[in-house]
Amino acid sequence: MAGGRPFLSVYGHVTIDQIISIKRFPEINESVDVLTKNTTLGGTGANIAMTAARLGVPTAICAFVGEDFPVRYEKDLRDSGLIMDEMVRVSEYETSQAIVINDFEMKQKVIFYQGPQGSASKLNKMLIGNASRSSYVHFCTGEPDYYLSLMKAIKGPPPEIAFDPAQETYKMWDRDRIIKALDSADMLFCNEYEAKTIEKNLGIKDVMDINEGLVVRTEGEKGSTAKINGEVVRIPVIEGKVFTDATGAGDAFRAGFYCGLYNGYNVHESLILASATSSFVVEKVGALTNTPRWEEVLERADKYL
């Protein structure tokens, strides 16, 4: 898989995550003690791409990291089977980093350093080789103007393009950029909070009114809503054995979706398989610490298909 043609190419951050649990969030000028602390490989790009590759999908990661990116994490990426020729080390920036803080109610706050993926257009490197050969291309976090230039350069056929701005929705994607992305994209992914920002920016009541072949809004414990070729459907939440940490659940959902498509399931079925995939990730701390086998995903999703 590591040198072949990708079914999926993923653009997004490759990040070093520090996941911290506390009893409660501190007030201004107050400190609270950390109860647990884990450092892991993360980032939306790495999470989606690695999970998809581990599930058996030929996947390329298209991203920039700093020269400081740990060798052990690069080995983890390679060992997952990822196509890695467009993960590029640069000297201009350190690798992006996220500090993810969960309180006892599993409410989450994140402090994020963008690193090179947030200033990619300044690097003068157009990473389009793998995307141009892929069936699907997924754009998540990163610099909007760089991604818009890539979308324009690789617009199909054959790739179908997914626009998934995630947490960057709030601060980096204004109305004009969202409209340009949707013009190039075939699919939109967002959660219910990101959907509200997109709706506000576009002056619409519901993201389901957006004219894309697929619109997906994940809604946490309520499941998901999707519009597939104009038809709105509900995607059930599939519960895991235990809920421990929400980090990476949405990324696993996306990886599971592409794995469903790769294995010949239709879009609706693939979204159910996406829900099943995310149910494993929340059972342990970290986005990449409890990736299931595809057979386990199928077994957990079986009664919903």
Disulfide bonds with the S-S distance in Angstrom:
none
